[in-house]
């Protein structure tokens, strides 16, 4: 079990409760091959990361494809990240996961920054 790195946070965290979807990309496997997708709950976000409640343990260092449903579920904002820490959730079933976002496509990161900015202002 790894302790969350809350003292290393460089960006403001905003508490939310939003369903998102993760796909763990196994090491040594082609990125074109799809893995199982799991539904998770985002509990806080920043411009560079998220804290999630996930149903099963994910190893730190795992690469993750992230789908954030956008308005009306018409399409998803697709991001990539890396699992930085994981620990058993003490009061809920599942695991807490600290995820650091990777700069992938500029357009997607700009959309993410806008979403976090709006959440920080209390807008949704």
WOQUI-V320166 format. One record per residue. RES is the residue in three letters. PHI is phi in whole degrees, -180 to 180 (none if undefined). OMEGA is omega in degrees with one decimal (* if undefined). D_FIRST is the distance of its C-alpha to the first C-alpha in Angstrom with 2 decimals. Layout:
[[RES	PHI	OMEGA	D_FIRST] [RES	PHI	OMEGA	D_FIRST]]
This chain:
[[UNK	none	-178.5	0.00] [UNK	-115	178.4	3.77] [UNK	-79	178.6	6.69] [UNK	-58	-178.1	9.54] [UNK	-93	-175.9	12.43] [UNK	-60	-178.1	15.03] [UNK	-73	-179.8	17.13] [UNK	-99	-178.5	17.76] [UNK	-64	179.0	19.25] [UNK	-105	-175.6	22.79] [UNK	-124	179.0	24.00] [UNK	-59	175.9	24.71] [UNK	-99	-179.7	22.41] [UNK	-120	-179.2	24.39] [UNK	-73	176.5	23.25] [UNK	-145	169.8	24.32] [UNK	-140	-174.6	23.96] [UNK	-141	176.5	24.86] [UNK	-76	171.5	24.33] [UNK	-136	-176.7	23.55] [UNK	-127	-179.2	23.06] [UNK	-122	170.3	20.73] [UNK	-127	177.1	21.52] [UNK	-82	179.5	19.06] [UNK	-96	-179.1	21.25] [UNK	-62	178.6	20.60] [UNK	-64	177.3	21.15] [UNK	78	-179.6	24.72] [UNK	-110	179.0	26.01] [UNK	-56	178.8	28.83] [UNK	-66	179.4	27.99] [UNK	-80	179.9	31.01] [UNK	-84	-178.3	29.49] [UNK	-86	175.1	27.84] [UNK	-110	178.5	24.61] [UNK	-63	178.3	23.70] [UNK	-105	179.3	23.36] [UNK	-118	175.8	21.11] [UNK	-83	-178.6	22.01] [UNK	-132	176.1	19.46] [UNK	-119	173.7	19.98] [UNK	-79	-178.9	19.98] [UNK	-111	167.8	19.45] [UNK	-156	-175.5	20.19] [UNK	-137	169.9	21.68] [UNK	-143	-179.8	23.18] [UNK	-68	-177.8	25.47] [UNK	-118	-178.5	22.76] [UNK	-169	179.3	19.70] [UNK	-143	166.6	18.36] [UNK	-114	-174.8	15.61] [UNK	-122	166.4	15.65] [UNK	-103	-176.9	14.96] [UNK	-114	-175.9	14.77] [UNK	-74	-179.6	15.72] [UNK	-138	-175.9	13.56] [UNK	-67	176.4	10.37] [UNK	-122	-176.6	11.33] [UNK	-72	174.0	10.24] [UNK	-55	-177.8	10.20] [UNK	94	179.0	13.83] [UNK	-67	174.7	15.29] [UNK	-88	-173.3	18.63] [UNK	-132	167.4	19.52] [UNK	-95	-173.3	22.93] [UNK	-123	175.5	23.14] [UNK	-118	178.3	26.10] [UNK	-106	180.0	26.93] [UNK	-60	177.8	29.90] [UNK	-97	-175.3	32.79] [UNK	-46	177.2	35.64] [UNK	74	-179.9	37.20] [UNK	58	-179.4	34.73] [UNK	-72	176.2	37.40] [UNK	-150	-179.7	35.02] [UNK	-112	167.5	31.46] [UNK	-84	-176.7	30.33] [UNK	-104	-178.9	28.50] [UNK	-129	173.8	25.88] [UNK	-128	179.7	23.45] [UNK	-155	178.4	20.06] [UNK	-132	175.3	16.95] [UNK	-70	-178.2	13.33] [UNK	-98	178.9	11.94] [UNK	-153	177.5	8.39] [UNK	-147	173.5	6.67] [UNK	-153	178.5	5.18] [UNK	-62	177.1	7.28] [UNK	-71	-174.5	10.56] [UNK	-81	-176.5	11.89] [UNK	-109	-179.4	15.55] [UNK	-136	177.8	15.88] [UNK	-81	179.0	15.41] [UNK	120	-175.4	13.10] [UNK	-134	171.0	10.20] [UNK	-85	-179.9	10.45] [UNK	-131	172.9	11.05] [UNK	-96	-172.8	12.45] [UNK	-124	175.7	15.36] [UNK	-102	178.9	17.91] [UNK	-75	175.2	21.39] [UNK	-106	175.1	23.56] [UNK	-70	-179.3	27.26] [UNK	-110	178.1	28.83] [UNK	-99	-177.0	32.14] [UNK	-53	-178.5	33.65] [UNK	-60	179.6	35.09] [UNK	-66	179.2	31.78] [UNK	-66	177.5	30.10] [UNK	-63	176.8	33.20] [UNK	-62	-179.9	32.93] [UNK	-62	179.1	29.27] [UNK	-59	179.4	30.33] [UNK	-66	178.2	33.14] [UNK	-59	-178.9	31.01] [UNK	-65	177.9	28.64] [UNK	-61	178.6	31.77] [UNK	-65	177.6	33.38] [UNK	-63	179.7	30.36] [UNK	-65	178.7	30.39] [UNK	-93	179.5	34.04] [UNK	84	178.2	33.43] [UNK	-98	177.1	35.00] [UNK	-137	*	33.71]]
